Amino acid sequence: MSANSSVRSPLVECVPNFSEGRDAAKIDAIARAIAQAGGAVLDRTLDADHNRAVITFVAAPEAIGEAAFRAVQTAAGLIDLRHHSGVHPRIGAADVVPFVPLGGVTMEDCVRIAETTGSRIASELGIPVYLYDRAARRPQCRNLADIRRGQFEGLLEAVVTDPARHPDFGERLHPTAGATAVGARKILIAFNVNLNSPDLAAARAIARAVRFSSGGLPHVKAMGVLLGSRNLAQVSMNLTDFEATPLHVAFEAVRAEADKLGVRILQTEIVGLAPRQAVELAAAQYLKVANLGVLETKIDLL
């Protein structure tokens, strides 16, 4: 390979979440809209119990905003929140649209992309937008859970009666597509742990013990839900800084709390894509390898 072959063009990742996990045709249509706008779709994950889908795609900084806009536009035409139910909180058909800096792009670049895209979504689609995480303009919008408080149904009234709940762009919620949170953030790992029991109380207790907001692990968000189709309880987590709290640390914390309650871990799930470094950290921990050499990692350096 030439010396220049390892130099990659600037790239941004976008991981929009949609309030539809049961109709694959709708998610396929959204993925096509992304591809037609220049986004490279890397993964799509649907979950019927959460009734939610996650699409992971990448594009150059100058193309990522248009691809995300087309995704929101398509979702708004296909998803009606008035007829939506699932265990995952949501405020919009396109619920959240985060931009993540990869090679050659800064967090500040992603904040600007989030602002521009959010403004377009509100002005052209009539869907109000909350800027969150690193793009947040107000402290109460930095945490996504605070924006989602009350979900779509509660937010319909809150935006009218509570000035603190007003969106950053737009005004009242779209009648069927709700609102969208658009932001900039670091790489996040959506990590679910399924228990061998339908004990929802146990899953909620474990989530409360491991999440940071309740005094648990740093950079961990967690909730306990029931997967009705599988008759299993789940601890659903977001690891917002996998280097500070790696996968194996979160896993062991859940296992320790589960042991206290007399339940066991059945399996785990990663929703979307996880960075290779996160998987390597977990493998090194459990295999006790002093120097973990990964072929693809070495090839990437050529």
Contacts in CASP RR format, 6 or more apart in sequence:
PFRMAT RR
TARGET T0000
AUTHOR 0000-0000-0000
METHOD contacts of the structure
MODEL  1
MSANSSVRSPLVECVPNFSEGRDAAKIDAIARAIAQAGGAVLDRTLDADH
NRAVITFVAAPEAIGEAAFRAVQTAAGLIDLRHHSGVHPRIGAADVVPFV
PLGGVTMEDCVRIAETTGSRIASELGIPVYLYDRAARRPQCRNLADIRRG
QFEGLLEAVVTDPARHPDFGERLHPTAGATAVGARKILIAFNVNLNSPDL
AAARAIARAVRFSSGGLPHVKAMGVLLGSRNLAQVSMNLTDFEATPLHVA
FEAVRAEADKLGVRILQTEIVGLAPRQAVELAAAQYLKVANLGVLETKID
LL
1 302 0 8 1.000
5 302 0 8 1.000
6 300 0 8 1.000
6 301 0 8 1.000
6 302 0 8 1.000
8 103 0 8 1.000
8 104 0 8 1.000
9 60 0 8 1.000
10 60 0 8 1.000
10 61 0 8 1.000
10 102 0 8 1.000
10 103 0 8 1.000
10 104 0 8 1.000
10 105 0 8 1.000
11 58 0 8 1.000
11 59 0 8 1.000
11 60 0 8 1.000
11 61 0 8 1.000
11 102 0 8 1.000
11 103 0 8 1.000
11 104 0 8 1.000
11 105 0 8 1.000
12 58 0 8 1.000
12 59 0 8 1.000
12 60 0 8 1.000
12 61 0 8 1.000
12 64 0 8 1.000
12 99 0 8 1.000
12 100 0 8 1.000
12 101 0 8 1.000
12 102 0 8 1.000
12 105 0 8 1.000
12 109 0 8 1.000
12 110 0 8 1.000
12 113 0 8 1.000
13 56 0 8 1.000
13 57 0 8 1.000
13 58 0 8 1.000
13 99 0 8 1.000
13 100 0 8 1.000
13 101 0 8 1.000
13 102 0 8 1.000
13 187 0 8 1.000
14 56 0 8 1.000
14 57 0 8 1.000
14 58 0 8 1.000
14 59 0 8 1.000
14 64 0 8 1.000
14 65 0 8 1.000
14 67 0 8 1.000
14 68 0 8 1.000
14 97 0 8 1.000
14 98 0 8 1.000
14 99 0 8 1.000
14 100 0 8 1.000
15 54 0 8 1.000
15 55 0 8 1.000
15 56 0 8 1.000
15 98 0 8 1.000
15 100 0 8 1.000
15 188 0 8 1.000
15 272 0 8 1.000
16 54 0 8 1.000
16 55 0 8 1.000
16 68 0 8 1.000
16 71 0 8 1.000
16 72 0 8 1.000
16 94 0 8 1.000
16 95 0 8 1.000
16 96 0 8 1.000
16 97 0 8 1.000
16 98 0 8 1.000
17 52 0 8 1.000
17 53 0 8 1.000
17 54 0 8 1.000
17 94 0 8 1.000
17 95 0 8 1.000
17 96 0 8 1.000
18 26 0 8 1.000
18 27 0 8 1.000
18 30 0 8 1.000
18 52 0 8 1.000
18 53 0 8 1.000
18 54 0 8 1.000
18 55 0 8 1.000
18 71 0 8 1.000
18 75 0 8 1.000
18 79 0 8 1.000
18 93 0 8 1.000
18 94 0 8 1.000
18 95 0 8 1.000
19 51 0 8 1.000
19 52 0 8 1.000
19 79 0 8 1.000
19 81 0 8 1.000
19 84 0 8 1.000
19 90 0 8 1.000
19 92 0 8 1.000
19 93 0 8 1.000
19 94 0 8 1.000
19 95 0 8 1.000
20 26 0 8 1.000
20 27 0 8 1.000
20 46 0 8 1.000
20 51 0 8 1.000
20 52 0 8 1.000
20 53 0 8 1.000
20 75 0 8 1.000
20 78 0 8 1.000
20 79 0 8 1.000
20 84 0 8 1.000
20 93 0 8 1.000
21 27 0 8 1.000
21 46 0 8 1.000
21 47 0 8 1.000
21 48 0 8 1.000
21 50 0 8 1.000
21 51 0 8 1.000
21 52 0 8 1.000
21 53 0 8 1.000
22 46 0 8 1.000
22 48 0 8 1.000
22 51 0 8 1.000
24 46 0 8 1.000
26 75 0 8 1.000
26 78 0 8 1.000
26 79 0 8 1.000
27 44 0 8 1.000
27 46 0 8 1.000
27 53 0 8 1.000
27 55 0 8 1.000
29 74 0 8 1.000
29 78 0 8 1.000
30 53 0 8 1.000
30 55 0 8 1.000
30 71 0 8 1.000
30 74 0 8 1.000
30 75 0 8 1.000
30 78 0 8 1.000
31 41 0 8 1.000
31 44 0 8 1.000
31 55 0 8 1.000
31 57 0 8 1.000
33 67 0 8 1.000
33 70 0 8 1.000
33 71 0 8 1.000
33 73 0 8 1.000
33 74 0 8 1.000
34 41 0 8 1.000
34 55 0 8 1.000
34 57 0 8 1.000
34 67 0 8 1.000
34 68 0 8 1.000
34 70 0 8 1.000
34 71 0 8 1.000
35 41 0 8 1.000
35 57 0 8 1.000
36 70 0 8 1.000
37 63 0 8 1.000
37 66 0 8 1.000
37 67 0 8 1.000
37 69 0 8 1.000
37 70 0 8 1.000
38 59 0 8 1.000
38 63 0 8 1.000
38 66 0 8 1.000
38 67 0 8 1.000
39 57 0 8 1.000
39 58 0 8 1.000
39 59 0 8 1.000
39 63 0 8 1.000
39 64 0 8 1.000
39 67 0 8 1.000
40 57 0 8 1.000
40 58 0 8 1.000
40 59 0 8 1.000
41 55 0 8 1.000
41 56 0 8 1.000
41 57 0 8 1.000
42 56 0 8 1.000
42 57 0 8 1.000
42 58 0 8 1.000
42 273 0 8 1.000
43 54 0 8 1.000
43 55 0 8 1.000
43 56 0 8 1.000
43 272 0 8 1.000
43 273 0 8 1.000
44 53 0 8 1.000
44 54 0 8 1.000
44 55 0 8 1.000
44 56 0 8 1.000
45 53 0 8 1.000
45 54 0 8 1.000
45 271 0 8 1.000
45 272 0 8 1.000
46 52 0 8 1.000
46 53 0 8 1.000
47 53 0 8 1.000
47 88 0 8 1.000
47 271 0 8 1.000
48 229 0 8 1.000
49 86 0 8 1.000
49 87 0 8 1.000
49 225 0 8 1.000
49 226 0 8 1.000
49 227 0 8 1.000
49 228 0 8 1.000
49 229 0 8 1.000
49 230 0 8 1.000
50 86 0 8 1.000
50 87 0 8 1.000
50 88 0 8 1.000
50 225 0 8 1.000
50 236 0 8 1.000
51 84 0 8 1.000
51 85 0 8 1.000
51 86 0 8 1.000
51 87 0 8 1.000
51 88 0 8 1.000
52 86 0 8 1.000
52 88 0 8 1.000
52 90 0 8 1.000
52 95 0 8 1.000
54 190 0 8 1.000
54 271 0 8 1.000
54 272 0 8 1.000
55 71 0 8 1.000
56 272 0 8 1.000
56 273 0 8 1.000
57 67 0 8 1.000
58 64 0 8 1.000
58 102 0 8 1.000
59 65 0 8 1.000
59 67 0 8 1.000
61 105 0 8 1.000
61 109 0 8 1.000
61 113 0 8 1.000
64 99 0 8 1.000
64 113 0 8 1.000
65 99 0 8 1.000
65 113 0 8 1.000
65 116 0 8 1.000
65 117 0 8 1.000
68 97 0 8 1.000
68 99 0 8 1.000
68 117 0 8 1.000
68 182 0 8 1.000
69 117 0 8 1.000
69 120 0 8 1.000
69 121 0 8 1.000
69 124 0 8 1.000
71 94 0 8 1.000
71 97 0 8 1.000
72 93 0 8 1.000
72 94 0 8 1.000
72 97 0 8 1.000
72 121 0 8 1.000
72 125 0 8 1.000
72 127 0 8 1.000
72 180 0 8 1.000
73 125 0 8 1.000
75 93 0 8 1.000
75 94 0 8 1.000
75 177 0 8 1.000
76 93 0 8 1.000
76 94 0 8 1.000
76 125 0 8 1.000
76 127 0 8 1.000
76 174 0 8 1.000
76 176 0 8 1.000
76 177 0 8 1.000
77 93 0 8 1.000
77 176 0 8 1.000
77 177 0 8 1.000
78 93 0 8 1.000
79 92 0 8 1.000
79 93 0 8 1.000
79 94 0 8 1.000
79 176 0 8 1.000
79 177 0 8 1.000
80 93 0 8 1.000
80 176 0 8 1.000
81 90 0 8 1.000
81 92 0 8 1.000
81 93 0 8 1.000
81 152 0 8 1.000
81 176 0 8 1.000
81 177 0 8 1.000
81 178 0 8 1.000
82 175 0 8 1.000
82 176 0 8 1.000
84 90 0 8 1.000
84 152 0 8 1.000
87 225 0 8 1.000
87 226 0 8 1.000
87 227 0 8 1.000
88 225 0 8 1.000
88 236 0 8 1.000
89 145 0 8 1.000
89 148 0 8 1.000
89 150 0 8 1.000
89 151 0 8 1.000
90 148 0 8 1.000
90 151 0 8 1.000
90 152 0 8 1.000
91 147 0 8 1.000
91 148 0 8 1.000
91 151 0 8 1.000
91 152 0 8 1.000
91 155 0 8 1.000
91 173 0 8 1.000
91 178 0 8 1.000
91 179 0 8 1.000
91 180 0 8 1.000
91 181 0 8 1.000
92 127 0 8 1.000
92 152 0 8 1.000
92 177 0 8 1.000
92 178 0 8 1.000
92 179 0 8 1.000
92 180 0 8 1.000
93 176 0 8 1.000
93 177 0 8 1.000
93 178 0 8 1.000
94 127 0 8 1.000
94 177 0 8 1.000
94 180 0 8 1.000
95 180 0 8 1.000
95 181 0 8 1.000
96 132 0 8 1.000
96 144 0 8 1.000
96 180 0 8 1.000
96 181 0 8 1.000
96 182 0 8 1.000
96 183 0 8 1.000
97 114 0 8 1.000
97 117 0 8 1.000
97 118 0 8 1.000
97 180 0 8 1.000
97 181 0 8 1.000
97 182 0 8 1.000
97 183 0 8 1.000
98 114 0 8 1.000
98 133 0 8 1.000
98 182 0 8 1.000
98 183 0 8 1.000
98 184 0 8 1.000
98 185 0 8 1.000
98 188 0 8 1.000
99 110 0 8 1.000
99 113 0 8 1.000
99 114 0 8 1.000
99 117 0 8 1.000
99 182 0 8 1.000
99 183 0 8 1.000
99 184 0 8 1.000
99 185 0 8 1.000
100 110 0 8 1.000
100 184 0 8 1.000
100 185 0 8 1.000
100 186 0 8 1.000
100 187 0 8 1.000
100 188 0 8 1.000
101 107 0 8 1.000
101 109 0 8 1.000
101 110 0 8 1.000
101 184 0 8 1.000
107 134 0 8 1.000
107 184 0 8 1.000
107 186 0 8 1.000
110 134 0 8 1.000
110 135 0 8 1.000
110 183 0 8 1.000
110 184 0 8 1.000
110 185 0 8 1.000
111 134 0 8 1.000
111 135 0 8 1.000
111 183 0 8 1.000
111 184 0 8 1.000
113 184 0 8 1.000
114 131 0 8 1.000
114 135 0 8 1.000
114 182 0 8 1.000
114 183 0 8 1.000
114 184 0 8 1.000
115 131 0 8 1.000
115 135 0 8 1.000
117 182 0 8 1.000
118 129 0 8 1.000
118 131 0 8 1.000
118 168 0 8 1.000
118 169 0 8 1.000
118 180 0 8 1.000
118 182 0 8 1.000
119 129 0 8 1.000
119 169 0 8 1.000
121 127 0 8 1.000
121 129 0 8 1.000
121 169 0 8 1.000
121 180 0 8 1.000
121 182 0 8 1.000
122 128 0 8 1.000
122 129 0 8 1.000
122 167 0 8 1.000
122 169 0 8 1.000
122 170 0 8 1.000
123 169 0 8 1.000
123 170 0 8 1.000
125 174 0 8 1.000
125 177 0 8 1.000
126 170 0 8 1.000
126 174 0 8 1.000
127 174 0 8 1.000
127 177 0 8 1.000
127 178 0 8 1.000
127 179 0 8 1.000
127 180 0 8 1.000
128 159 0 8 1.000
128 167 0 8 1.000
128 169 0 8 1.000
128 170 0 8 1.000
128 171 0 8 1.000
128 172 0 8 1.000
128 173 0 8 1.000
128 174 0 8 1.000
128 178 0 8 1.000
128 179 0 8 1.000
128 180 0 8 1.000
129 167 0 8 1.000
129 168 0 8 1.000
129 169 0 8 1.000
129 170 0 8 1.000
129 179 0 8 1.000
129 180 0 8 1.000
129 181 0 8 1.000
129 182 0 8 1.000
130 141 0 8 1.000
130 147 0 8 1.000
130 167 0 8 1.000
130 168 0 8 1.000
130 179 0 8 1.000
130 180 0 8 1.000
130 181 0 8 1.000
130 182 0 8 1.000
131 137 0 8 1.000
131 141 0 8 1.000
131 168 0 8 1.000
131 169 0 8 1.000
131 181 0 8 1.000
131 182 0 8 1.000
131 183 0 8 1.000
132 141 0 8 1.000
132 142 0 8 1.000
132 143 0 8 1.000
132 144 0 8 1.000
132 147 0 8 1.000
132 181 0 8 1.000
132 182 0 8 1.000
132 183 0 8 1.000
133 142 0 8 1.000
133 144 0 8 1.000
133 183 0 8 1.000
133 184 0 8 1.000
133 185 0 8 1.000
134 183 0 8 1.000
134 184 0 8 1.000
134 185 0 8 1.000
135 182 0 8 1.000
135 183 0 8 1.000
135 184 0 8 1.000
136 142 0 8 1.000
136 183 0 8 1.000
137 168 0 8 1.000
138 168 0 8 1.000
140 146 0 8 1.000
140 164 0 8 1.000
141 147 0 8 1.000
141 168 0 8 1.000
144 181 0 8 1.000
145 221 0 8 1.000
147 181 0 8 1.000
148 181 0 8 1.000
149 155 0 8 1.000
150 158 0 8 1.000
152 173 0 8 1.000
152 178 0 8 1.000
152 179 0 8 1.000
155 165 0 8 1.000
155 173 0 8 1.000
155 178 0 8 1.000
155 179 0 8 1.000
156 172 0 8 1.000
156 173 0 8 1.000
158 165 0 8 1.000
159 165 0 8 1.000
159 166 0 8 1.000
159 167 0 8 1.000
159 171 0 8 1.000
159 172 0 8 1.000
159 173 0 8 1.000
159 179 0 8 1.000
160 172 0 8 1.000
167 179 0 8 1.000
173 179 0 8 1.000
185 240 0 8 1.000
186 240 0 8 1.000
186 241 0 8 1.000
187 242 0 8 1.000
187 275 0 8 1.000
188 238 0 8 1.000
188 239 0 8 1.000
188 240 0 8 1.000
189 238 0 8 1.000
189 239 0 8 1.000
189 242 0 8 1.000
189 247 0 8 1.000
189 270 0 8 1.000
189 274 0 8 1.000
189 275 0 8 1.000
189 278 0 8 1.000
190 236 0 8 1.000
190 237 0 8 1.000
190 238 0 8 1.000
190 270 0 8 1.000
190 271 0 8 1.000
190 272 0 8 1.000
191 237 0 8 1.000
191 238 0 8 1.000
191 239 0 8 1.000
191 247 0 8 1.000
191 250 0 8 1.000
191 251 0 8 1.000
191 268 0 8 1.000
191 269 0 8 1.000
191 270 0 8 1.000
191 271 0 8 1.000
192 234 0 8 1.000
192 235 0 8 1.000
192 236 0 8 1.000
192 237 0 8 1.000
192 268 0 8 1.000
192 269 0 8 1.000
192 270 0 8 1.000
192 271 0 8 1.000
193 234 0 8 1.000
193 235 0 8 1.000
193 237 0 8 1.000
193 251 0 8 1.000
193 254 0 8 1.000
193 265 0 8 1.000
193 268 0 8 1.000
193 269 0 8 1.000
194 227 0 8 1.000
194 230 0 8 1.000
194 232 0 8 1.000
194 233 0 8 1.000
194 234 0 8 1.000
194 265 0 8 1.000
194 266 0 8 1.000
194 267 0 8 1.000
194 268 0 8 1.000
194 269 0 8 1.000
195 202 0 8 1.000
195 203 0 8 1.000
195 206 0 8 1.000
195 232 0 8 1.000
195 233 0 8 1.000
195 234 0 8 1.000
195 235 0 8 1.000
195 258 0 8 1.000
195 263 0 8 1.000
195 264 0 8 1.000
195 265 0 8 1.000
195 266 0 8 1.000
196 232 0 8 1.000
196 263 0 8 1.000
196 264 0 8 1.000
196 265 0 8 1.000
196 266 0 8 1.000
197 232 0 8 1.000
197 233 0 8 1.000
197 263 0 8 1.000
197 264 0 8 1.000
198 226 0 8 1.000
198 228 0 8 1.000
198 231 0 8 1.000
198 232 0 8 1.000
198 233 0 8 1.000
199 233 0 8 1.000
199 261 0 8 1.000
199 263 0 8 1.000
200 224 0 8 1.000
200 225 0 8 1.000
200 226 0 8 1.000
200 233 0 8 1.000
202 233 0 8 1.000
202 258 0 8 1.000
202 261 0 8 1.000
202 262 0 8 1.000
202 263 0 8 1.000
203 224 0 8 1.000
203 225 0 8 1.000
203 226 0 8 1.000
203 233 0 8 1.000
203 234 0 8 1.000
203 235 0 8 1.000
204 223 0 8 1.000
204 224 0 8 1.000
205 257 0 8 1.000
205 261 0 8 1.000
206 222 0 8 1.000
206 224 0 8 1.000
206 235 0 8 1.000
206 254 0 8 1.000
206 257 0 8 1.000
206 258 0 8 1.000
206 261 0 8 1.000
207 222 0 8 1.000
207 223 0 8 1.000
207 224 0 8 1.000
207 235 0 8 1.000
207 236 0 8 1.000
207 237 0 8 1.000
208 214 0 8 1.000
208 222 0 8 1.000
209 216 0 8 1.000
209 253 0 8 1.000
209 257 0 8 1.000
210 216 0 8 1.000
210 217 0 8 1.000
210 220 0 8 1.000
210 222 0 8 1.000
210 235 0 8 1.000
210 237 0 8 1.000
210 250 0 8 1.000
210 253 0 8 1.000
210 254 0 8 1.000
210 257 0 8 1.000
211 217 0 8 1.000
211 220 0 8 1.000
211 221 0 8 1.000
211 222 0 8 1.000
211 223 0 8 1.000
211 237 0 8 1.000
212 218 0 8 1.000
212 219 0 8 1.000
212 220 0 8 1.000
212 221 0 8 1.000
213 221 0 8 1.000
216 253 0 8 1.000
217 245 0 8 1.000
217 249 0 8 1.000
217 250 0 8 1.000
217 253 0 8 1.000
218 241 0 8 1.000
218 244 0 8 1.000
218 245 0 8 1.000
219 239 0 8 1.000
219 240 0 8 1.000
219 241 0 8 1.000
219 242 0 8 1.000
219 244 0 8 1.000
219 245 0 8 1.000
220 237 0 8 1.000
220 238 0 8 1.000
220 239 0 8 1.000
220 240 0 8 1.000
220 245 0 8 1.000
220 250 0 8 1.000
221 237 0 8 1.000
221 238 0 8 1.000
221 240 0 8 1.000
222 235 0 8 1.000
222 236 0 8 1.000
222 237 0 8 1.000
222 238 0 8 1.000
223 235 0 8 1.000
223 236 0 8 1.000
224 233 0 8 1.000
224 234 0 8 1.000
224 235 0 8 1.000
224 236 0 8 1.000
225 233 0 8 1.000
225 234 0 8 1.000
225 236 0 8 1.000
226 232 0 8 1.000
226 233 0 8 1.000
226 234 0 8 1.000
227 233 0 8 1.000
227 234 0 8 1.000
232 266 0 8 1.000
233 263 0 8 1.000
235 254 0 8 1.000
237 250 0 8 1.000
237 254 0 8 1.000
239 245 0 8 1.000
239 246 0 8 1.000
239 247 0 8 1.000
239 250 0 8 1.000
242 274 0 8 1.000
242 275 0 8 1.000
242 277 0 8 1.000
242 278 0 8 1.000
242 281 0 8 1.000
243 277 0 8 1.000
246 278 0 8 1.000
246 281 0 8 1.000
246 282 0 8 1.000
246 285 0 8 1.000
247 274 0 8 1.000
247 278 0 8 1.000
247 279 0 8 1.000
247 281 0 8 1.000
247 282 0 8 1.000
248 281 0 8 1.000
248 282 0 8 1.000
248 285 0 8 1.000
248 286 0 8 1.000
251 265 0 8 1.000
251 268 0 8 1.000
251 282 0 8 1.000
254 265 0 8 1.000
255 265 0 8 1.000
258 264 0 8 1.000
258 265 0 8 1.000
276 294 0 8 1.000
276 296 0 8 1.000
276 297 0 8 1.000
280 292 0 8 1.000
280 294 0 8 1.000
280 297 0 8 1.000
283 289 0 8 1.000
283 292 0 8 1.000
284 292 0 8 1.000
END
